[in-house]
Amino acid sequence: MKELFFFLTLIVYVLSFIGFAFYFKTLRKDVLKYSQGLLAIGFGFHSIYWITRGYEIYLRASLFFGDALNFLAWSLVLVYFIFTIGRIKIYTAGFFLMPLVLILLFLTELKEFKIESPFESYLKNLWFPLHAIAGLVSHAFLLFGVIAAIMYLLQEREIKRKKLGIFFKKLPPLEYLDRTMEKALYLGFIFLTVAMLSGAMWSDLVFGDYWVWSPKQVITFILWIVYAILIHQRVLIGWRGKKTAQMLIMGFCLWAISFFVVSLCCKGFHSYAY
């Protein structure tokens, strides 16, 4: 049953992306309405998939790396709706977001990513699902911040060149993008902190130690420090715009190393390469 909902999710998401691409070209409100409607339907299918898959994970204690990619894709769509129903409207973010969502979903079907988790015997422990879900939701918020950062840099370049081309006409004002980056940063940082604390509690309960100096733990802590510094500089010194965008993109590079390289290539604790 879940395979059917996954297939329906993919089809509707692809149609939604086509709609967002057409909206990016025309800026027609009716096209945006249909694109978001399709995205909502796809998100509904995706949610049903995760209800069935989550129940299956609980019963069988079976988890794969592809599940993390899939849940991250679901979280990204959720974050899009969180931002578009708020005061800050950045509808064209759908054009930049959907390729990432589709890539993540297609990767889940590759056999290279159908790797069983080394922590399956601990899945029913309360701290582990809290750690995993909070971590993936934090990644979704921060990745959305990266998308806003890329849009910001594109828009700023257009303005500085004094040639108001395609991006100036299509992208939101710099103020909107800056506020989006700020909100995504704060929410992502909060969930990342929850993920680290719950992960430490789980590690102590299972392994008798809060910290084991695994590569992923170290990189995640460095990433946490990067975001903490960015928040500090933004609040106390007033970093805005380009500096925030650059720091978010730098954080994305560290995240990519932690999420893919460490998880799949480094053997040992907190890794699928075992």
C-alpha positions as CSV (number, residue, x, y, z in Angstrom):
1,M,0.0,0.0,0.0
2,K,2.7,2.5,0.9
3,E,4.4,1.9,-2.5
4,L,1.2,3.2,-4.2
5,F,1.2,6.4,-2.1
6,F,4.9,6.9,-2.8
7,F,4.2,6.6,-6.5
8,L,1.3,9.0,-6.3
9,T,3.5,11.4,-4.3
10,L,6.2,11.4,-7.0
11,I,3.7,11.9,-9.8
12,V,1.9,14.8,-8.1
13,Y,5.2,16.4,-7.0
14,V,6.5,16.3,-10.6
15,L,3.3,18.0,-11.8
16,S,3.6,20.6,-9.1
17,F,7.2,21.4,-10.1
18,I,6.1,21.9,-13.7
19,G,3.4,24.3,-12.4
20,F,6.0,26.2,-10.3
21,A,8.3,26.4,-13.3
22,F,5.4,27.9,-15.3
23,Y,4.6,30.3,-12.5
24,F,8.2,31.4,-12.3
25,K,8.0,32.2,-16.0
26,T,4.6,33.9,-16.0
27,L,3.9,35.0,-12.4
28,R,0.3,34.1,-13.0
29,K,-1.6,33.8,-9.7
30,D,-3.9,31.1,-11.1
31,V,-0.9,29.0,-12.0
32,L,0.5,29.5,-8.5
33,K,-2.9,28.4,-7.0
34,Y,-2.9,25.2,-9.0
35,S,0.8,24.5,-8.3
36,Q,0.3,24.9,-4.5
37,G,-2.9,22.8,-4.7
38,L,-1.0,20.0,-6.4
39,L,1.7,20.3,-3.9
40,A,-0.8,20.0,-1.0
41,I,-2.3,16.9,-2.6
42,G,1.1,15.4,-3.0
43,F,2.0,16.3,0.6
44,G,-1.2,14.5,1.6
45,F,-0.2,11.4,-0.2
46,H,3.3,11.7,1.2
47,S,1.9,12.0,4.7
48,I,-0.2,8.9,4.3
49,Y,2.9,7.1,3.1
50,W,4.7,8.1,6.3
51,I,1.8,7.0,8.5
52,T,2.1,3.5,7.0
53,R,5.9,3.5,6.8
54,G,6.2,4.9,10.4
55,Y,3.9,2.1,11.7
56,E,6.0,-0.4,9.8
57,I,9.2,0.9,11.2
58,Y,7.8,0.6,14.7
59,L,6.5,-2.9,14.3
60,R,9.5,-4.3,12.4
61,A,12.2,-2.1,13.9
62,S,13.6,-1.7,10.4
63,L,15.1,1.6,9.2
64,F,17.0,2.5,6.1
65,F,19.1,5.5,5.1
66,G,16.6,6.1,2.3
67,D,14.0,6.7,5.0
68,A,16.0,9.6,6.2
69,L,16.1,11.1,2.7
70,N,12.4,10.5,2.3
71,F,11.4,12.1,5.6
72,L,13.7,15.1,4.8
73,A,11.8,15.6,1.5
74,W,8.5,15.4,3.4
75,S,9.8,18.0,5.9
76,L,11.0,20.3,3.2
77,V,7.5,20.5,1.7
78,L,6.1,21.1,5.2
79,V,8.5,23.9,5.7
80,Y,7.5,25.5,2.4
81,F,3.9,25.6,3.6
82,I,4.9,27.0,6.9
83,F,6.7,29.9,5.2
84,T,4.1,30.6,2.5
85,I,1.1,30.8,4.9
86,G,2.9,33.3,7.2
87,R,3.4,37.0,6.7
88,I,6.4,36.6,4.5
89,K,5.4,35.4,1.0
90,I,8.1,33.9,-1.1
91,Y,6.0,31.8,-3.5
92,T,8.7,31.4,-6.1
93,A,10.8,29.4,-3.6
94,G,8.7,26.4,-4.9
95,F,10.6,26.6,-8.2
96,F,13.9,26.2,-6.3
97,L,12.6,23.8,-3.7
98,M,10.9,21.1,-5.7
99,P,14.0,19.8,-7.6
100,L,15.7,19.2,-4.2
101,V,12.6,17.3,-3.0
102,L,12.4,15.2,-6.1
103,I,16.1,14.4,-6.0
104,L,15.8,13.2,-2.4
105,L,12.8,11.0,-3.3
106,F,14.5,9.5,-6.4
107,L,17.6,8.8,-4.3
108,T,15.5,6.7,-1.9
109,E,14.9,4.2,-4.7
110,L,18.5,3.6,-5.4
111,K,19.9,0.4,-3.9
112,E,23.0,2.3,-2.7
113,F,20.7,4.2,-0.3
114,K,18.7,1.2,0.9
115,I,21.2,0.5,3.7
116,E,19.9,-0.7,7.0
117,S,20.4,1.4,10.1
118,P,22.9,0.1,12.7
119,F,20.5,1.4,15.4
120,E,17.5,-0.8,14.6
121,S,17.4,-2.4,18.0
122,Y,17.1,1.0,19.6
123,L,14.2,2.4,17.4
124,K,11.6,2.0,20.1
125,N,13.6,4.0,22.6
126,L,11.9,7.4,23.1
127,W,15.1,9.4,22.7
128,F,16.1,8.0,19.3
129,P,13.0,8.9,17.3
130,L,13.0,12.4,18.9
131,H,16.7,12.7,18.0
132,A,16.2,11.6,14.4
133,I,13.0,13.6,13.7
134,A,14.3,16.8,15.3
135,G,17.5,16.4,13.3
136,L,15.8,16.0,10.0
137,V,13.3,18.8,10.6
138,S,16.2,21.1,11.5
139,H,17.9,20.1,8.3
140,A,14.7,21.0,6.4
141,F,14.5,24.5,7.9
142,L,18.2,25.2,7.3
143,L,18.0,23.9,3.8
144,F,15.1,26.2,3.1
145,G,17.3,29.0,4.5
146,V,19.9,28.0,2.0
147,I,17.4,28.2,-0.8
148,A,16.4,31.7,0.4
149,A,20.2,32.5,0.5
150,I,20.7,31.5,-3.1
151,M,17.7,33.6,-4.1
152,Y,19.1,36.5,-2.1
153,L,22.5,36.3,-3.8
154,L,20.9,36.1,-7.3
155,Q,18.6,39.1,-6.5
156,E,21.4,41.1,-5.1
157,R,23.6,40.5,-8.1
158,E,20.9,41.7,-10.4
159,I,20.5,44.9,-8.4
160,K,24.3,45.6,-8.2
161,R,24.7,45.2,-11.9
162,K,21.9,47.7,-12.4
163,K,20.5,45.3,-15.0
164,L,17.1,44.2,-13.8
165,G,16.8,40.9,-15.6
166,I,14.8,37.8,-15.1
167,F,15.6,37.2,-11.4
168,F,14.8,40.7,-10.3
169,K,11.3,40.4,-11.8
170,K,10.7,36.9,-10.4
171,L,12.3,36.9,-7.0
172,P,10.9,38.5,-3.8
173,P,12.4,41.7,-2.4
174,L,15.8,41.4,-0.5
175,E,14.0,42.3,2.7
176,Y,11.7,39.3,2.4
177,L,14.5,36.9,1.6
178,D,16.6,38.2,4.5
179,R,13.7,37.7,7.0
180,T,13.1,34.2,5.6
181,M,16.8,33.3,6.1
182,E,16.5,34.7,9.7
183,K,13.4,32.7,10.5
184,A,14.7,29.5,8.9
185,L,18.0,30.0,10.9
186,Y,16.3,30.4,14.2
187,L,13.9,27.5,13.8
188,G,16.6,25.2,12.3
189,F,18.9,26.0,15.2
190,I,16.3,25.3,17.8
191,F,15.5,21.9,16.3
192,L,19.2,21.1,15.8
193,T,19.8,21.8,19.5
194,V,16.9,19.5,20.5
195,A,18.4,16.8,18.2
196,M,21.8,17.1,19.8
197,L,20.5,17.0,23.4
198,S,18.1,14.1,22.7
199,G,20.9,12.3,20.9
200,A,23.2,12.8,23.9
201,M,20.5,11.4,26.2
202,W,20.0,8.4,24.0
203,S,23.7,7.8,23.7
204,D,24.1,7.8,27.5
205,L,21.1,5.5,28.0
206,V,22.4,3.0,25.4
207,F,26.2,3.3,25.4
208,G,26.7,4.8,28.9
209,D,28.3,8.0,27.5
210,Y,26.9,11.3,26.3
211,W,29.7,11.9,23.8
212,V,31.8,9.3,21.9
213,W,33.6,11.7,19.5
214,S,32.2,10.1,16.3
215,P,32.8,12.0,13.1
216,K,29.2,13.0,12.7
217,Q,28.9,14.2,16.3
218,V,32.0,16.4,15.8
219,I,30.8,17.9,12.5
220,T,27.3,18.4,13.8
221,F,28.8,20.2,16.8
222,I,30.9,22.4,14.5
223,L,27.8,23.1,12.5
224,W,25.9,24.1,15.6
225,I,28.7,26.5,16.5
226,V,28.6,28.0,13.0
227,Y,24.9,28.7,13.4
228,A,25.3,30.0,16.9
229,I,28.0,32.4,15.8
230,L,25.7,33.5,12.9
231,I,22.9,34.2,15.3
232,H,25.2,36.0,17.7
233,Q,26.6,38.2,14.9
234,R,23.1,38.9,13.6
235,V,21.6,39.8,16.9
236,L,24.5,41.8,18.5
237,I,26.4,43.1,15.5
238,G,23.6,43.3,12.9
239,W,24.8,41.0,10.2
240,R,22.2,41.0,7.4
241,G,21.8,39.9,3.9
242,K,24.9,38.7,2.1
243,K,26.9,37.6,5.1
244,T,23.9,35.6,6.5
245,A,23.5,34.0,3.0
246,Q,27.2,33.1,2.8
247,M,27.2,31.6,6.3
248,L,24.1,29.5,5.6
249,I,25.7,28.2,2.4
250,M,28.8,27.3,4.3
251,G,26.7,25.5,6.8
252,F,25.1,23.6,4.0
253,C,28.5,22.3,2.8
254,L,29.3,21.0,6.3
255,W,25.8,19.4,6.5
256,A,26.3,17.7,3.2
257,I,29.6,16.2,4.4
258,S,28.0,15.0,7.6
259,F,24.8,13.7,6.1
260,F,26.2,11.9,3.1
261,V,30.0,11.4,3.3
262,V,30.2,10.5,7.0
263,S,27.0,8.5,7.0
264,L,27.9,6.4,3.9
265,C,31.7,6.3,3.8
266,C,33.0,6.4,7.4
267,K,32.7,3.2,9.3
268,G,31.9,3.2,13.0
269,F,29.4,4.7,15.4
270,H,26.7,6.9,13.8
271,S,27.3,5.5,10.3
272,Y,25.5,3.3,7.8
273,A,28.9,2.1,6.5
274,Y,29.4,-0.8,8.9
